[in-house]
């Protein structure tokens, strides 16, 4: 029966021990190899290892020491001399069960991995519960925020609220007089009416006429022109309308190269002079004959 690799190595070491010269050469070579591995960082001292590697290394050494003591105990075990009798008595040899180190190490690793997995599952479940709790909290906050805005109870979506609802939300948790409440209600009603009317404006002419209602220096003085933007009337249009006349008629926009008003007046005055043009008879002041 062919020898296994372990048996061949064991016999080689036995022959090596018998020759002192070869054994010394082998030990010297092994020391040099260990020093080279130390210099390259492949071999580390136990103080340089991590806590987990330390435990694994010490466990391997305990297992090896246990196997060594077991082998030495087997070698030192006395063998009883055979006793001559009518029946053949075999010498008593202690039977030692083989130690399955690889199997025990594998089972330990399985138990360690399983315990680690259980700990990880427990931590993840706790984290999941915490995340669900936070999601529930933030969802409720979002619902409340949509219902009531951050600015003193003002509704965030005021455009879809009625004037009365806007007034209640603006005066939420505030104690004011009835006069102030009615004034604010009138303001919200007026703004809602103006907004609904402004949505029907299509042409630039209509928008200009409506913007003339608010083209006043009072609006500019108190800096409320920006509040007209929700009504479809931009501050830019109001500022341009303020430069025009105060009458409510539509005025065409003037270009830079257009003729000034003074020039137009002079031209009209020139043509209406009696030396340049005269008034003729009208239709009722003439007699037509066939």
LUMLUM-12909 format. One record per residue (C-alpha): residue number from 1; residue in one letter; z, y, x. Coordinates in steps of 0.25 Angstrom, whole numbers. Layout:
REM LUMLUM-12909
<site num="NUM" residuo="A" pz="Z" py="Y" px="X"/>
...
***
This chain:
REM LUMLUM-12909
<site num="1" residuo="X" pz="0" py="0" px="0"/>
<site num="2" residuo="X" pz="-4" py="14" px="6"/>
<site num="3" residuo="X" pz="7" py="23" px="10"/>
<site num="4" residuo="X" pz="9" py="36" px="2"/>
<site num="5" residuo="X" pz="8" py="50" px="9"/>
<site num="6" residuo="X" pz="24" py="51" px="9"/>
<site num="7" residuo="X" pz="25" py="37" px="15"/>
<site num="8" residuo="X" pz="15" py="41" px="26"/>
<site num="9" residuo="X" pz="22" py="54" px="29"/>
<site num="10" residuo="X" pz="36" py="47" px="30"/>
<site num="11" residuo="X" pz="31" py="37" px="40"/>
<site num="12" residuo="X" pz="24" py="48" px="48"/>
<site num="13" residuo="X" pz="38" py="56" px="49"/>
<site num="14" residuo="X" pz="45" py="43" px="53"/>
<site num="15" residuo="X" pz="35" py="41" px="64"/>
<site num="16" residuo="X" pz="37" py="55" px="68"/>
<site num="17" residuo="X" pz="52" py="54" px="69"/>
<site num="18" residuo="X" pz="51" py="43" px="78"/>
<site num="19" residuo="X" pz="43" py="51" px="89"/>
<site num="20" residuo="X" pz="52" py="62" px="93"/>
<site num="21" residuo="X" pz="41" py="70" px="100"/>
<site num="22" residuo="X" pz="32" py="70" px="88"/>
<site num="23" residuo="X" pz="44" py="73" px="79"/>
<site num="24" residuo="X" pz="47" py="85" px="88"/>
<site num="25" residuo="X" pz="32" py="90" px="87"/>
<site num="26" residuo="X" pz="32" py="88" px="72"/>
<site num="27" residuo="X" pz="45" py="97" px="71"/>
<site num="28" residuo="X" pz="40" py="108" px="80"/>
<site num="29" residuo="X" pz="27" py="108" px="72"/>
<site num="30" residuo="X" pz="34" py="109" px="59"/>
<site num="31" residuo="X" pz="43" py="120" px="64"/>
<site num="32" residuo="X" pz="31" py="128" px="68"/>
<site num="33" residuo="X" pz="24" py="126" px="55"/>
<site num="34" residuo="X" pz="37" py="131" px="47"/>
<site num="35" residuo="X" pz="38" py="143" px="56"/>
<site num="36" residuo="X" pz="23" py="146" px="53"/>
<site num="37" residuo="X" pz="25" py="144" px="38"/>
<site num="38" residuo="X" pz="37" py="154" px="39"/>
<site num="39" residuo="X" pz="29" py="164" px="46"/>
<site num="40" residuo="X" pz="17" py="164" px="36"/>
<site num="41" residuo="X" pz="27" py="164" px="24"/>
<site num="42" residuo="X" pz="24" py="150" px="19"/>
<site num="43" residuo="X" pz="38" py="145" px="22"/>
<site num="44" residuo="X" pz="50" py="153" px="17"/>
<site num="45" residuo="X" pz="65" py="152" px="18"/>
<site num="46" residuo="X" pz="73" py="149" px="6"/>
<site num="47" residuo="X" pz="79" py="163" px="7"/>
<site num="48" residuo="X" pz="65" py="169" px="5"/>
<site num="49" residuo="X" pz="61" py="161" px="-7"/>
<site num="50" residuo="X" pz="63" py="166" px="-22"/>
<site num="51" residuo="X" pz="75" py="161" px="-30"/>
<site num="52" residuo="X" pz="66" py="151" px="-37"/>
<site num="53" residuo="X" pz="60" py="146" px="-24"/>
<site num="54" residuo="X" pz="74" py="145" px="-18"/>
<site num="55" residuo="X" pz="79" py="136" px="-30"/>
<site num="56" residuo="X" pz="66" py="127" px="-29"/>
<site num="57" residuo="X" pz="68" py="126" px="-14"/>
<site num="58" residuo="X" pz="82" py="122" px="-14"/>
<site num="59" residuo="X" pz="80" py="112" px="-25"/>
<site num="60" residuo="X" pz="69" py="105" px="-17"/>
<site num="61" residuo="X" pz="79" py="105" px="-5"/>
<site num="62" residuo="X" pz="90" py="98" px="-14"/>
<site num="63" residuo="X" pz="80" py="88" px="-19"/>
<site num="64" residuo="X" pz="75" py="85" px="-5"/>
<site num="65" residuo="X" pz="90" py="84" px="0"/>
<site num="66" residuo="X" pz="93" py="75" px="-11"/>
<site num="67" residuo="X" pz="81" py="65" px="-8"/>
<site num="68" residuo="X" pz="85" py="65" px="7"/>
<site num="69" residuo="X" pz="100" py="61" px="4"/>
<site num="70" residuo="X" pz="95" py="51" px="-6"/>
<site num="71" residuo="X" pz="86" py="45" px="5"/>
<site num="72" residuo="X" pz="97" py="45" px="15"/>
<site num="73" residuo="X" pz="106" py="38" px="6"/>
<site num="74" residuo="X" pz="96" py="27" px="3"/>
<site num="75" residuo="X" pz="95" py="25" px="18"/>
<site num="76" residuo="X" pz="110" py="25" px="21"/>
<site num="77" residuo="X" pz="113" py="15" px="9"/>
<site num="78" residuo="X" pz="119" py="2" px="14"/>
<site num="79" residuo="X" pz="111" py="-11" px="11"/>
<site num="80" residuo="X" pz="120" py="-22" px="7"/>
<site num="81" residuo="X" pz="118" py="-35" px="15"/>
<site num="82" residuo="X" pz="113" py="-47" px="8"/>
<site num="83" residuo="X" pz="123" py="-57" px="3"/>
<site num="84" residuo="X" pz="120" py="-72" px="4"/>
<site num="85" residuo="X" pz="122" py="-79" px="-9"/>
<site num="86" residuo="X" pz="116" py="-88" px="-18"/>
<site num="87" residuo="X" pz="108" py="-77" px="-24"/>
<site num="88" residuo="X" pz="100" py="-67" px="-17"/>
<site num="89" residuo="X" pz="106" py="-53" px="-17"/>
<site num="90" residuo="X" pz="97" py="-41" px="-13"/>
<site num="91" residuo="X" pz="103" py="-30" px="-5"/>
<site num="92" residuo="X" pz="108" py="-18" px="-14"/>
<site num="93" residuo="X" pz="98" py="-6" px="-12"/>
<site num="94" residuo="X" pz="101" py="7" px="-19"/>
<site num="95" residuo="X" pz="90" py="10" px="-29"/>
<site num="96" residuo="X" pz="87" py="25" px="-29"/>
<site num="97" residuo="X" pz="79" py="31" px="-40"/>
<site num="98" residuo="X" pz="67" py="39" px="-35"/>
<site num="99" residuo="X" pz="69" py="54" px="-36"/>
<site num="100" residuo="X" pz="58" py="61" px="-43"/>
<site num="101" residuo="X" pz="59" py="75" px="-37"/>
<site num="102" residuo="X" pz="46" py="80" px="-42"/>
<site num="103" residuo="X" pz="49" py="75" px="-56"/>
<site num="104" residuo="X" pz="62" py="82" px="-57"/>
<site num="105" residuo="X" pz="57" py="95" px="-50"/>
<site num="106" residuo="X" pz="45" py="95" px="-61"/>
<site num="107" residuo="X" pz="55" py="93" px="-72"/>
<site num="108" residuo="X" pz="64" py="104" px="-67"/>
<site num="109" residuo="X" pz="51" py="113" px="-66"/>
<site num="110" residuo="X" pz="48" py="110" px="-80"/>
<site num="111" residuo="X" pz="62" py="113" px="-85"/>
<site num="112" residuo="X" pz="62" py="126" px="-77"/>
<site num="113" residuo="X" pz="48" py="130" px="-83"/>
<site num="114" residuo="X" pz="53" py="127" px="-97"/>
<site num="115" residuo="X" pz="65" py="135" px="-96"/>
<site num="116" residuo="X" pz="57" py="146" px="-90"/>
<site num="117" residuo="X" pz="47" py="145" px="-102"/>
<site num="118" residuo="X" pz="59" py="145" px="-112"/>
<site num="119" residuo="X" pz="65" py="158" px="-105"/>
<site num="120" residuo="X" pz="51" py="164" px="-106"/>
<site num="121" residuo="X" pz="49" py="161" px="-120"/>
<site num="122" residuo="X" pz="63" py="166" px="-124"/>
<site num="123" residuo="X" pz="60" py="179" px="-117"/>
<site num="124" residuo="X" pz="46" py="181" px="-123"/>
<site num="125" residuo="X" pz="52" py="178" px="-137"/>
<site num="126" residuo="X" pz="62" py="189" px="-135"/>
<site num="127" residuo="X" pz="52" py="198" px="-130"/>
<site num="128" residuo="X" pz="43" py="195" px="-142"/>
<site num="129" residuo="X" pz="54" py="198" px="-151"/>
<site num="130" residuo="X" pz="57" py="211" px="-145"/>
<site num="131" residuo="X" pz="42" py="215" px="-145"/>
<site num="132" residuo="X" pz="42" py="211" px="-160"/>
<site num="133" residuo="X" pz="54" py="220" px="-163"/>
<site num="134" residuo="X" pz="48" py="232" px="-155"/>
<site num="135" residuo="X" pz="34" py="230" px="-163"/>
<site num="136" residuo="X" pz="42" py="230" px="-176"/>
<site num="137" residuo="X" pz="49" py="243" px="-172"/>
<site num="138" residuo="X" pz="37" py="250" px="-167"/>
<site num="139" residuo="X" pz="29" py="246" px="-179"/>
<site num="140" residuo="X" pz="40" py="252" px="-188"/>
<site num="141" residuo="X" pz="40" py="264" px="-180"/>
<site num="142" residuo="X" pz="25" py="265" px="-181"/>
<site num="143" residuo="X" pz="26" py="264" px="-196"/>
<site num="144" residuo="X" pz="36" py="275" px="-197"/>
<site num="145" residuo="X" pz="28" py="284" px="-188"/>
<site num="146" residuo="X" pz="16" py="282" px="-197"/>
<site num="147" residuo="X" pz="24" py="286" px="-209"/>
<site num="148" residuo="X" pz="32" py="297" px="-203"/>
<site num="149" residuo="X" pz="26" py="305" px="-191"/>
<site num="150" residuo="X" pz="35" py="309" px="-178"/>
<site num="151" residuo="X" pz="35" py="324" px="-181"/>
<site num="152" residuo="X" pz="47" py="327" px="-190"/>
<site num="153" residuo="X" pz="43" py="317" px="-201"/>
<site num="154" residuo="X" pz="29" py="322" px="-202"/>
<site num="155" residuo="X" pz="19" py="312" px="-207"/>
<site num="156" residuo="X" pz="9" py="308" px="-196"/>
<site num="157" residuo="X" pz="-2" py="306" px="-206"/>
<site num="158" residuo="X" pz="0" py="319" px="-214"/>
<site num="159" residuo="X" pz="-15" py="320" px="-217"/>
<site num="160" residuo="X" pz="-13" py="308" px="-227"/>
<site num="161" residuo="X" pz="0" py="314" px="-233"/>
<site num="162" residuo="X" pz="1" py="322" px="-246"/>
<site num="163" residuo="X" pz="7" py="337" px="-244"/>
<site num="164" residuo="X" pz="20" py="332" px="-250"/>
<site num="165" residuo="X" pz="21" py="321" px="-241"/>
<site num="166" residuo="X" pz="18" py="330" px="-229"/>
<site num="167" residuo="X" pz="29" py="340" px="-234"/>
<site num="168" residuo="X" pz="39" py="329" px="-235"/>
<site num="169" residuo="X" pz="36" py="323" px="-221"/>
<site num="170" residuo="X" pz="36" py="336" px="-215"/>
<site num="171" residuo="X" pz="50" py="340" px="-221"/>
<site num="172" residuo="X" pz="56" py="326" px="-218"/>
<site num="173" residuo="X" pz="71" py="327" px="-215"/>
<site num="174" residuo="X" pz="70" py="342" px="-216"/>
<site num="175" residuo="X" pz="78" py="351" px="-226"/>
<site num="176" residuo="X" pz="69" py="363" px="-230"/>
<site num="177" residuo="X" pz="69" py="372" px="-242"/>
<site num="178" residuo="X" pz="60" py="369" px="-254"/>
<site num="179" residuo="X" pz="51" py="382" px="-250"/>
<site num="180" residuo="X" pz="48" py="376" px="-237"/>
<site num="181" residuo="X" pz="45" py="362" px="-243"/>
<site num="182" residuo="X" pz="35" py="369" px="-253"/>
<site num="183" residuo="X" pz="29" py="377" px="-243"/>
<site num="184" residuo="X" pz="26" py="365" px="-234"/>
<site num="185" residuo="X" pz="21" py="358" px="-246"/>
<site num="186" residuo="X" pz="11" py="369" px="-249"/>
<site num="187" residuo="X" pz="7" py="369" px="-235"/>
<site num="188" residuo="X" pz="4" py="354" px="-235"/>
<site num="189" residuo="X" pz="-3" py="355" px="-248"/>
<site num="190" residuo="X" pz="-12" py="367" px="-244"/>
<site num="191" residuo="X" pz="-16" py="359" px="-231"/>
<site num="192" residuo="X" pz="-19" py="347" px="-239"/>
<site num="193" residuo="X" pz="-28" py="355" px="-248"/>
<site num="194" residuo="X" pz="-35" py="362" px="-237"/>
<site num="195" residuo="X" pz="-38" py="349" px="-230"/>
<site num="196" residuo="X" pz="-44" py="343" px="-242"/>
<site num="197" residuo="X" pz="-52" py="355" px="-244"/>
<site num="198" residuo="X" pz="-57" py="356" px="-230"/>
<site num="199" residuo="X" pz="-62" py="342" px="-230"/>
<site num="200" residuo="X" pz="-73" py="346" px="-240"/>
<site num="201" residuo="X" pz="-78" py="356" px="-230"/>
<site num="202" residuo="X" pz="-91" py="352" px="-224"/>
<site num="203" residuo="X" pz="-99" py="364" px="-218"/>
<site num="204" residuo="X" pz="-95" py="373" px="-208"/>
<site num="205" residuo="X" pz="-96" py="385" px="-217"/>
<site num="206" residuo="X" pz="-86" py="379" px="-227"/>
<site num="207" residuo="X" pz="-76" py="377" px="-215"/>
<site num="208" residuo="X" pz="-78" py="391" px="-210"/>
<site num="209" residuo="X" pz="-75" py="397" px="-224"/>
<site num="210" residuo="X" pz="-62" py="388" px="-225"/>
<site num="211" residuo="X" pz="-57" py="391" px="-211"/>
<site num="212" residuo="X" pz="-58" py="406" px="-214"/>
<site num="213" residuo="X" pz="-46" py="404" px="-223"/>
<site num="214" residuo="X" pz="-37" py="400" px="-211"/>
<site num="215" residuo="X" pz="-44" py="409" px="-201"/>
<site num="216" residuo="X" pz="-32" py="419" px="-199"/>
<site num="217" residuo="X" pz="-25" py="424" px="-188"/>
<site num="218" residuo="X" pz="-12" py="420" px="-194"/>
<site num="219" residuo="X" pz="-16" py="405" px="-192"/>
<site num="220" residuo="X" pz="-19" py="408" px="-177"/>
<site num="221" residuo="X" pz="-6" py="416" px="-176"/>
<site num="222" residuo="X" pz="3" py="404" px="-180"/>
<site num="223" residuo="X" pz="-6" py="394" px="-173"/>
<site num="224" residuo="X" pz="-9" py="385" px="-185"/>
<site num="225" residuo="X" pz="-24" py="384" px="-183"/>
<site num="226" residuo="X" pz="-22" py="370" px="-178"/>
<site num="227" residuo="X" pz="-16" py="366" px="-192"/>
<site num="228" residuo="X" pz="-30" py="368" px="-198"/>
<site num="229" residuo="X" pz="-37" py="357" px="-191"/>
<site num="230" residuo="X" pz="-33" py="346" px="-201"/>
<site num="231" residuo="X" pz="-40" py="355" px="-212"/>
<site num="232" residuo="X" pz="-53" py="353" px="-204"/>
<site num="233" residuo="X" pz="-52" py="368" px="-199"/>
<site num="234" residuo="X" pz="-51" py="369" px="-184"/>
<site num="235" residuo="X" pz="-44" py="380" px="-177"/>
<site num="236" residuo="X" pz="-57" py="383" px="-170"/>
<site num="237" residuo="X" pz="-64" py="385" px="-183"/>
<site num="238" residuo="X" pz="-53" py="395" px="-188"/>
<site num="239" residuo="X" pz="-53" py="403" px="-175"/>
<site num="240" residuo="X" pz="-68" py="404" px="-176"/>
<site num="241" residuo="X" pz="-67" py="408" px="-191"/>
<site num="242" residuo="X" pz="-56" py="419" px="-187"/>
<site num="243" residuo="X" pz="-67" py="426" px="-179"/>
<site num="244" residuo="X" pz="-76" py="428" px="-191"/>
<site num="245" residuo="X" pz="-74" py="437" px="-203"/>
<site num="246" residuo="X" pz="-62" py="435" px="-213"/>
<site num="247" residuo="X" pz="-71" py="434" px="-225"/>
<site num="248" residuo="X" pz="-73" py="420" px="-231"/>
<site num="249" residuo="X" pz="-88" py="419" px="-230"/>
<site num="250" residuo="X" pz="-95" py="410" px="-220"/>
<site num="251" residuo="X" pz="-99" py="416" px="-207"/>
<site num="252" residuo="X" pz="-110" py="410" px="-199"/>
<site num="253" residuo="X" pz="-106" py="407" px="-184"/>
<site num="254" residuo="X" pz="-111" py="418" px="-175"/>
<site num="255" residuo="X" pz="-117" py="414" px="-162"/>
<site num="256" residuo="X" pz="-116" py="422" px="-148"/>
<site num="257" residuo="X" pz="-130" py="427" px="-149"/>
<site num="258" residuo="X" pz="-129" py="432" px="-164"/>
<site num="259" residuo="X" pz="-131" py="446" px="-168"/>
<site num="260" residuo="X" pz="-118" py="454" px="-170"/>
<site num="261" residuo="X" pz="-114" py="460" px="-183"/>
<site num="262" residuo="X" pz="-116" py="474" px="-178"/>
<site num="263" residuo="X" pz="-130" py="472" px="-174"/>
<site num="264" residuo="X" pz="-133" py="466" px="-188"/>
<site num="265" residuo="X" pz="-127" py="478" px="-195"/>
<site num="266" residuo="X" pz="-135" py="487" px="-186"/>
<site num="267" residuo="X" pz="-148" py="480" px="-190"/>
<site num="268" residuo="X" pz="-144" py="480" px="-205"/>
<site num="269" residuo="X" pz="-141" py="495" px="-204"/>
<site num="270" residuo="X" pz="-154" py="497" px="-198"/>
<site num="271" residuo="X" pz="-163" py="490" px="-208"/>
<site num="272" residuo="X" pz="-155" py="497" px="-220"/>
<site num="273" residuo="X" pz="-158" py="511" px="-215"/>
<site num="274" residuo="X" pz="-167" py="519" px="-224"/>
<site num="275" residuo="X" pz="-177" py="523" px="-213"/>
<site num="276" residuo="X" pz="-179" py="508" px="-210"/>
<site num="277" residuo="X" pz="-179" py="502" px="-224"/>
<site num="278" residuo="X" pz="-178" py="506" px="-238"/>
<site num="279" residuo="X" pz="-174" py="500" px="-251"/>
<site num="280" residuo="X" pz="-186" py="496" px="-260"/>
<site num="281" residuo="X" pz="-186" py="495" px="-275"/>
<site num="282" residuo="X" pz="-181" py="482" px="-281"/>
<site num="283" residuo="X" pz="-187" py="472" px="-290"/>
<site num="284" residuo="X" pz="-182" py="479" px="-303"/>
<site num="285" residuo="X" pz="-187" py="493" px="-298"/>
<site num="286" residuo="X" pz="-202" py="488" px="-297"/>
<site num="287" residuo="X" pz="-212" py="487" px="-308"/>
<site num="288" residuo="X" pz="-222" py="476" px="-307"/>
<site num="289" residuo="X" pz="-235" py="477" px="-314"/>
<site num="290" residuo="X" pz="-246" py="466" px="-316"/>
***
